[in-house]
Amino acid sequence: NSTIIFIDNDNDSDYTNANTANTVSITGGFEGRGILVITGNLTLGGNVAYEGLIYVMGTLTISGGGTKTITGGIISNNTVAIAGASVTVTYDQATLDAVARESGGSAVVRWARQ
């Protein structure tokens, strides 16, 4: 089953100003299937195996060691930066279609703003 994960870590209400975005860092072993939406910036490090869509409303940075394999697609409203990482991104419409059809749970993660 697919999971929809929405992480709101931007500091403005309309998600349009990348300069106000906070960064979520996911490191270590990250595996999943579904739709991952980040309202700010995302940094991926370590091993990543993800099927589905990763949509980042800010900057997506893929760095560090480990192997990163993303099957489906990635979208970034700003830029995608790859530094010192072994990355394979395979656009796969069939995976995106399957993820969209699957019913799964959702998780809402809220970051405390200070």
C-alpha positions, 0 to 999 in steps of 0.5 A, a space after each residue: 500500500 501507498 502512504 501519503 506523507 505531508 510535511 509542512 515546514 515552510 514559514 509562510 501560509 501559501 508555500 510560495 517563498 522559498 526563502 522562508 522554508 525550513 529544511 527537513 533532513 532524512 538520513 539513514 535507511 529511508 524506504 517507502 512507497 507513496 506520495 511524499 510532499 514537503 512544503 519547504 526544503 528536503 535533504 536526503 542522505 544515506 540509503 534511500 529506496 522510494 517508489 512514487 512521487 517526491 514533491 518538494 516545494 523548495 529545494 531538494 538536496 541529495 547528498 552523502 554516502 549510500 545508494 539512492 533509488 527513486 522509481 516514479 518521479 521527483 518534482 522540486 519547485 526550486 532546484 535539485 542539487 546532487 552532491 557526492 551521492 550515488 543516485 538513480 531516478 527512474 521516471 516510471 508512469 506505471 508506478 505513479 499510476 499505481 501509487 495514485 490508485 492504491 489506498 493507504 494511510 496518511 501521516 501528518 508531521 508538524 514541525 514546531 516553529 520557533 
